[in-house]
Amino acid sequence: MARKLQKMTALMAVLLLSLFLGACSKSSDSTGESTTTYNRVHSSKTITWGMRADTRLFSMMDIKTGKAKGFEVDLARAITKQILGPSGKMKIEYISEKSRIMDLKIGNVDAVMATMTDTADREKIINFSDTYFMAGETLIVPKKSKLKSIKAFNNSKYSIAAVKGSTADADVHKYAPKAKVIFYDDYGSAYNAFKAGKTNAMVSDNAVLAGLIADDSDKFTMLDTTFTVEPYGIGIKKGETKFTKEVNQALATLRKNGTYQRLMKKWFAGVPGFNIKESSKTTVSDK
């Protein structure tokens, strides 16, 4: 009897401990909103950002310094300081287009800023901040190409390079259902395949493509028009409403005090085929 009582007591202790740990891992405020990310960020005075290492103008590893640089890197740093103060630190974890949502879900990163479009499907599984960049999908082609629009690719003999994890397949096939979309692991692989003539074009957002062809403008060109609207948002774990609000407040302040516009000009002024005013919009209907 005593032994059975000991077992029951031990079992109850384990159960109570698991319930306690579960409650700790799902901390919330008085409204019931999850505050796990918010608490972690403020207790550590650090925001861990998921970013790309291969997206020129946005976030790309500098081989000489070993550090990332670009518009998103600078904006993430400004948001970090706005939220945590001058002593706040930012940490970068490099992620892929394919893994970025999972990295958020499992807590590898606190926020993802990686040219990620805010879509209805993605909003079902993660939170998004307000729009920080308005892009649009288009194509790059050889300068000698006679294909001047997305609809011109509506033939099974034409192939288009794209990056895994993007929405390119569905977007292209709305306008060119017969075109063949070939996926590659990252921007570098897709662009190299296109440059080598393995595909007739490459599809991505206009600002990303502008960065890719910056050094090859004598060989390749970007189509004049976009065929989608791609509002970039900062990805945050689903349910982390308090931290999402804090990020939005920081973004609004940076727009108001001129920091946002200064960073836009720093990275995109003079880039061929790029319109800073259009890309600074917060909604599709903005003027």
C-alpha positions, 0 to 999 in steps of 0.5 A, a space after each residue: 500500500 505504501 509503495 502504491 501511495 509513493 508511486 501515485 505521489 510521484 506521478 502527481 508530482 510529474 503531472 504538476 511539473 509538466 503543467 507548470 512548464 506548459 504554463 511557463 512556455 505559453 506565457 500570456 498577458 491579461 488579455 490572453 495574448 501570447 507574450 513568449 517572444 515579447 518576454 524573451 526579447 526584453 529579458 535578453 535585450 536582443 532580437 534574433 532576426 531571420 534573414 537571407 545571405 544572398 539577396 543583394 540590396 536587402 540582405 547579403 553576406 559581405 565576403 570581405 567582412 563576413 557580415 550581412 548588409 542591405 536595406 533589411 539589415 539596416 531596417 532591422 537594426 533600427 527597429 531593434 534600437 527603437 524597441 530596446 533602446 540604444 543598448 539593444 542588440 540584434 542577432 542574425 540567423 541566416 535562413 532560406 526561403 524554404 525554411 523561414 516559416 518553420 524557423 519562426 514556428 520552432 523559435 529559432 528566430 524572433 522575427 523574419 525579415 527576408 523579402 517575404 510577401 504577406 499573403 492570406 495563406 501565410 497569415 493563417 500560420 504566422 503573424 505579419 507586421 505592417 508592410 515595410 516594402 511594396 514589391 511586384 513580381 516580374 521577369 529578367 530576360 537576355 537583352 536580345 530576347 524577343 519575349 517582352 511580357 509574361 504572357 509571351 511565355 505561354 508556351 511549353 518550350 519556354 522555361 523560367 527559373 524560380 526559387 523554392 518556397 516562393 509563390 512564383 509557380 502559381 503567379 506565373 501560371 495565371 498568365 502563362 499556364 503553359 510555361 515551365 517553371 524550374 525551381 532552385 534552392 536559392 537566388 544564386 542558383 536560380 540566377 546562375 542557371 538563367 545566366 548559363 542559358 538553362 532557362 529563358 528567364 528568371 522570375 522574382 520580385 522586381 527589387 530582388 531582380 534589380 540587385 541580381 542584374 546590377 553588374 550584368 546590365 549590359 547582358 540582361 534586362 528587367 521587364 517594364 511591368 510587374 504582374 503581381 503586388 508583393 507587400 513585404 511584411 516582417 514575419 512573427 510567430 502566430 499569436 505573438 500579438 504584443 510583439 507584433 504591435 511593438 514592431 508596428 509601432 517601431 516601423 511607424 516611428 521610423 517612417 515618421 522620423 525620416 529614418 525609413 526614407 533615408 534607408 530607402 534612398 541609401 540602398 535603392 536610389 539610382 537602381 535602374 527600373 526602381 521606383 522608391 515612391 512606389 516601393 515605400 507604399 504601405 498599401 496597394 491603394 497608397 498614393 
